[in-house]
C-alpha cells in the first residue's frame, strides 16, 4: 500500500467512525440521525425521569439524574433536527 492510499484509507476510517453514533440499549450502534436513535433516547429520558422522581429532593442521586437528563435532551434535540 502506498503512502497516499494509506492516507486515504485512514481518513475514510476516521470519517466512518464519527462521534455522531449512538449506542442503543440493545447494544446496536446507530447514527444520531436515525429514528432508532430518536426512539432509544426518548425511552432513556422517560426512564431517567421516573428514576429521578423517586429520589429525595436535593440529593446527589437526583443531581446525577438531572445531569443525565440534560445530556439526553441535548442528544434528542440533535436527533430531531435530522428527522424533521
N, C-alpha and C positions, 0 to 999 in steps of 0.2 A: 504494500500500500504506500503510495507516495505521500509526502507531507501535505500536499494540497487536498488529496482525498481524505486523509485523516482529519484535517481541519474541518472539512465539510461534514464528515461523519459525526464529529464531536458536537458541532453546532446543531445538527439535526437531533441528536440525542438530548441535548440541553433544551431545545425548543419543545420536544415531545413530553418531557418530564417537568412540566411547569408547576409552579406553586399554586396554580389555579385549579388543582384537582381536589376532590373531596372524597374522604373515605366514609362510606355509609356504615350503618350499624351492622349490616350483613357482611362487611369486610370488602365489598366491591369498591373500586376506585372509579369515580365518575367525574366528568368535567363539571365545573361550577355552573356552567350554562345549561345543564340538563335538568329535565323535570325530576329525575330520580334524586338529584341533589336537593332540589326545592322541597320535595315531599319529606326527605330524610331530615332536613334542617327544621322544618315545621314540626315534625314529630319530636325531635330533640327539645325544641323550645317548649312544647306542651309538657313534656316530662320534667324538664328543669323547673318550670313554673310550679308544677304540682309539688315537687320536692322542696322548693324554696318556701312555698306557702305553709308547709308543715313545720318549718323552723321557727324558733322563737325570734322575736324582733331583736335587732342589734347584736347578733351573734356572728362570729367569724364564718360559721357554716352558711348563714344567709348571705353574707357578703360574697362568699365564694360563688354561690348560685347567681347572684346579681352580676358578677363579673362574667361568668359563663354565658348568661343571657345576653349581655352586651355584645359579646363576640359572635354568638349565634345570630343575633338580629342583624349585625353587620353583614354576615355571610348571606343571610336571607335577602337583604336588600340587593346585594351584588347578584345573586341568582335570579331575582325577579327582574332586574334590569335586562338580563339576557333573554328571559322568557317573554316579557311584554313587548 
